[in-house]
Amino acid sequence: MRIYIISDQSSRAGIYGVGTYVRSLGRCAASCGYSYSIVHLVSDVIDPYLGKDEEGVNHYFLPGIEGTTETSIYFKSVVYTLRDLVGDNGERALFHLNAHLQHQMVCELRYLFPNCLILYSIHYFNWIFSLSGSTNYLKEILSTDIKVWGTLSAQCIRDDFRQEQVLFRDVDRVLCLSRFAWGVVTEIAGIETNQLSLIYNGLNDQRKTYSKDELLNIRKKYCLDVSEKIILFAGRLDQVKGVVHIIKAYKELKKEYPDCHLVVVGEGDFSYYLEIAEETCGSILFTGRLEQAKLYELYSIADVGVMQSFHEQCSYVGIEMMMHGLPIIGTNSSGLDEMIIEGETGLKLSVIEQNYQADVDINLLKETLFSILQNDEMRALMSRKARERYEKVYSEKAMERAMRIVYESL
């Protein structure tokens, strides 16, 4: 059996760690003894192109077709091109889809590769962005003619969800990256559990051990005082990530606990967040997007990670924080809820659903940060537990073990 991992970097999923997932998936397949290739849809090439990376893995780059990249015409052209590229080598093909709403592609694969197997990984649900991760709102929209959303908005959410249902039913296996996704697929979409597998994202262990002098030099490089406790956020500067709430809570925290510094890593509208920060902007380090090595340096000197997202699947930022032994101040939203063990690997705030919006209690967030920053013993215990949880659940080895079971069952 040869595995073809299909990714679409032009889609919304492309910015949610799918590239990292695809690379991990390839290493898992190789470790399980399978040959694999990676297919890149809507690539920045003029004609279909086959290349090899430094490890000898085939990469198929297929161009987009203007105006048709999400239509049956495009998916049909992709599958016919794949047939020519793949050829007939006698091996059974397993196609692993990692882009949203590709049911037409499933149909074409079944037609041209009648003996193939098809897997689909749920990296996100389309409706989750409009509804701030709330399954309560989703159920309400699916079951009523609710008018507060507007006819068009509600209908789009219903249509997207129905398309997802059809796709889930027509593939051989659906991979859920969180128990939250599992619940949506089984309880709301009505898919049988024997068609699903729960497999968390996994990352290679890249934590470095630094000496005290090296850690001090890292602080100096970023102009962070040795006496300051460091609160770290990493991710897009986006409403759904709760960055506004983090900054507002930090402003209040700074009044009671001045020896702390907020580090914000990620791209976004800095002027907007600087305006919110007001007088505390001088004690907030906005780094912009960083290469991995620099980001991991900041993980190594941070005291606590903060994630106030309204929805996550299986957050790579959360995994990186646990890999570096960071306690996480998170929320109980979607997939993030199950990543953090309350009181062991971090602390969680409840997302408040009101007037079809999501919110968190800024004062409670401030108090939670205050309590963990002033309790060295609590942070040390949570740091150890976070690292243990990474090793047991979110390492690439754990992902490989789970994928091996899937491959063998198919």
GISUL-V822406 format. One record per helix or strand. SS is the DSSP state (H for helix, E for strand). FROM is the first residue (numbers start at 1). LEN is the number of residues. If there is no record, write none. Layout:
SS | FROM | LEN
SS | FROM | LEN
This chain:
E | 2 | 7
H | 12 | 4
H | 18 | 14
E | 35 | 9
E | 49 | 4
E | 58 | 6
H | 72 | 15
E | 93 | 5
H | 103 | 10
E | 117 | 6
H | 127 | 4
H | 135 | 9
H | 151 | 20
E | 173 | 4
H | 179 | 10
H | 193 | 3
E | 196 | 3
E | 203 | 1
H | 212 | 10
E | 229 | 6
H | 239 | 3
H | 243 | 14
E | 260 | 6
H | 270 | 14
E | 284 | 5
H | 292 | 10
E | 304 | 3
H | 316 | 8
E | 327 | 5
H | 336 | 4
E | 342 | 1
E | 346 | 4
E | 352 | 3
E | 357 | 3
H | 362 | 12
H | 376 | 19
E | 395 | 1
H | 396 | 14
